[in-house]
Amino acid sequence: MPKQNPLSSRKIGVAFAPALAGPWTRWGPVLSANPNPAAVDSSSVSNAAPAFDRDESGRILLAYKGLGKAQPSKPPCTDGSGKACISVAEAPHWTGPYNRVTADAGMKFLGEDPTLWQSARGSWHMVFEHYTNDRSRSGAHAWSENGVAGWNVTDNSSWVPVHTMLDGKPAALFKRERYQVSFDSDGEPSLLWNGAQLDGDSFNIVQPFAR
């Protein structure tokens, strides 16, 4: 009996509760692998990063990691390549239905571990672990006016793992991953959290956003 690829069963679901203490109820899955075999998310979806529209309409955008069907050459975004793609979907409500706004348009963001948010002026933003120009595990920023079309990766704002300070001293990090953002009371990005590695030791770091 052929072995089943465990990645093929990855789906994105939701859990909801009347309070943080629960009880929690599972809902979904709300997003599964893309039925289009040529899409960058046709094999599996995971690593979900949701964000609600500030206008309180209930609209939600979902950034997620996708893998496509494996190919003999293992290009980016395919199983076994080691390089995933981030895609964006939207829905009128968190329960769905979700429309794939970047994967079905053929857009490619090489990377994973996104955090997604809408700024006070209405534009949408992501920071994520970026794969480009033979640099792995560097950070990047992407933005779109409406979160659907015109996503741009601002390469000039990318940062490589070694560009950081630890205890006031320059540190040459071996790895910097899992980009997560904390927000202030106005919903604007305040702190950047990362998993990092230095001299074989793994730890978390947090740094303020420049204003």
N, C-alpha and C positions, 0 to 999 in steps of 0.2 A: 504494500500500500504506500503510495507516494506521501512524503511528508508535506504537511500544510505550512505555508509561510505564516508565522504568527502575526506579522505586520498586517496581513490582509483582514484581520478581525478588528482592527482599531477603528472605533467610531467615537463621535463626540455626543455626550448626553448632558442633561441638566438635572440638578436636584434642587428642590425648593422646600421651604418650611415657613411657618408663621412667625418663628423667632429663631435666633441662632442656636438655642438649646434644642431645637427640633419640636416635634418629630420631622424628619426629612423624608421626602418622597422623590423617587426617581422619575424623570420624564425623558422620553426619547428612546432611541437616539434622535438627535435633531440634524445630524450631518454624518453621512457615511461616504465611502469612497465614491469618486465621480464615475458615473456610468460611461463617460467618454474615455475610451482606452488611451487616447493620445494626450489627455490632460495631465498636468503636473501633480494632481491629487487623485489619480485613478486607482492607486493601490491601497492607500490608507490615509486617514486623517487623525490628528492628535494635537496635543500641546495647545489647547484652546485659550484665547485671550479675548474676552468679550468687553464691550464698552457701549453704554447707552448714550443716545443722543441727548444733548443738554436741554432740548426744548420740551422734554417730558412727554413726547408723543408716544413713547414706548418703543420707538425704532432702536434696533441694536445692530452693531457691526461686530463681526467675529473674525479675528485674525487667527490663523491656525497653521500648523505644519502639515504639509502634504508630501507624499511620495508617489511617484508614477510607476507604471509597469516596468519591471526590470528589462533591460536591453543587453545584448552581448557586450557592447562597449561601455555599459554602465555610465551614461552621461549624468550630469547633475539632476537631482530631483527624482532619481530612480532607486529602487531597492538595492541595497548593497553598495551604493556609490559613496556613502558616507557624507553626502551633501544633500540636504533637504531643501525644500522651497516653502516659503510662507505665502499663503493665499488669504484673500478677504472675502467674506460672505456677508450679506445683510438680510434682515428680516423685519417686518413691521412690529413684531412682538417676540419676546424671548422664546416662546413656544414654537416659533416658525410660522410659515415655511421659510427656509433660508435659500437665498439666491446667490450663486457663486459669481461675484462681480469681477474677479481678476483671473481665476483659473480658466473659466470658459472664454475669456478674452485673450488667452495666451500670454498673460503677463507673468513674469518670473522674478521673484525676490529670492535670491540664494541665501538661505539662512534658516534660523529657528529661534525659539524662545522669545517671541515678541511680547511687548506690552503696548496696548493701543489706548488712545484717549482722544477726546475732542477738546480743543482749546476754547477759551472764552469768546474768541471771535468767530468760532464755528468750523475752523479747519481741523482736519484729522491728522494724527501723528502716530508713528511707531518708533520705538527703538528695539533693536534686536541684534542677535549674534549674526554677523555678516560673513558670507563667503564670497570673496571676489579678488581678482588679480593675484591669485595664488596665495592670498592671505586668509588663513582660517582663524576663527575665534576672535575676530575684531568686531567692534560695535559700529552700528550705523543708525542713521535717522532717516525715516521716510515720511512724506506728507502728501496730503491730497486736500483740495478745497472742499469736496463733498464726501470723501471716503469711498467713492465708487469709481470715478474716472480720474485720470491724470495723476496717478501715484508716481512720485519722484523719489529716488534714493539719492540723498545728498552726500555723495562720496567725499566731498571736502570736509564733512563733519564726522567722518569715520575716525575711530581711534583704535590703535593697536594695543595688545595686552600690556606692553611694557610702559605705556604712558600713564603712569599713576604714581601716587604718593602714599606711603605707609608710614605712619608716625612722623610725618614731616620730612621723610627722606625718599628719594627716587627709588622705585622698586621695579625690577625686571621680572614681571610675572610670566610664568610659563603658560598659564591658561587663564582666561577670563570669560565666564559663560553665564547662562541663565539670567538674562537681563530682566529685572523687575523694577518697577517705578512706584514710589510713594508720592501722594499728592497732598497739597496744602488745603486749607479750608475753602479756597476758591476753585478747587479742582484743577489747579495747575501743577505740573511736575515739580517735585521738591527734592527727592532723594533717589539716587540710583543704587540698586543692590545688585551684587554679583557673587557668584561662586568663583573662587580663584584658587590658583595653585602656585606655590613658590617653594623651590628647593624640595619638592616632594611632599610638602604639607598642603593640605586643602583647607580652606576657610572661607568665610563670607566677608565681603567688604561693602561699605556704604559710603557714598560721596554725594555732596550737594550739587544740584544743577547750578550752572553759572547763570546769573541774571543780567 
